[in-house]
């Protein structure tokens, strides 16, 4: 069953965040993930919009998504993100 990483972040340091995005994208591709949503226009339908950017990444399974998150490549990317953004991230199984 596919798994979806939902990520929302408010960027605090644009320069460092750009470096994070490069490493994060490479780690996602190497782990078999693919972006479904990466920024873009948003419109509130109900409630308030989340602050910052929204990203959705699809992985083949929950196991693959967790291996990516806990893996060395994304751990290095997360180090760049520290202090560059305030983020929320979670994984949801889907169809």
N, C-alpha and C positions, 0 to 999 in steps of 0.2 A: 504494500500500500504506500502510495506517495506521502511525503511529509513536506510541510511548508514552514519555512522560517519566516516569521513576521517580525519586522524590524522597524522601529520608529526612533528617530534621533533629532535632537536639536543641535545644530553645529555651533560650536563656540570658537573654534580656531580653524578657519577655512583652509589654510595652507597645510596644516598637519592632517586635516580630514581628507584632503585630496590624496596625500600619500597613503593614508589608510585605505581609501577606495581602491587604489591600484593593487595593493597586496590582498585585500579582501576578494576582489574579483578573480585574481589568479588562484586563490585558494579554493574558491567556489567551483571554478571550472575544473581544477585538478581533482576535486572530490565528486565530480559528476553532477553538480548542481547547475541550475540555470535560473537566471533572473526572469520573473514574470512581471514585476513592477519595480521600477527604479526611479523614484522621484516622479515628476510629471504633475500635470494639473490636477487639482483636487477640488471637490465641491461637497460641502456638508449636506447630507440628506436628513440626518437626525443627530442632535447633539452637537458638541463642539468638535472642530477639527483638531487632530493631534498637532502639537508644535513640531515644526521642522519637516523632515523628509520621511517618506514611508517606502519600504522595500519589501518585496515578497520574493523568496527564492524557493524553488521546488527541488527536492531531492528524491531519489528513487524510493527511499524508505526512512523511517525514523532513525534506524541504526546508522544509515549513511549520513544523515543530518547531524547526529550526535558525534559521529567520528570526525566530521568536518569541524564542528565547533570545538571539540577537545583536541584536535590535531595541532601539530607544531606550526604549520603554515598560518592557520587562522589565529593561533595564540600570539604569534608575532604581529599580526595585523592589529589585534586587539590592544596590544601595548601602544601602538601608534595612536589609537583612538582615545586612550586614556587622557582626559583633560581637553581633548579636541571636540568632544561631543558628549551629551547626556543621552543615553540610549535605553530603550526597552526592547527586549528580544525574547521571543518564545517560539516553540515548535508545535504545530498542529498536524495530526494525521488527517489525510483527506482521501479523496478518490482519484 
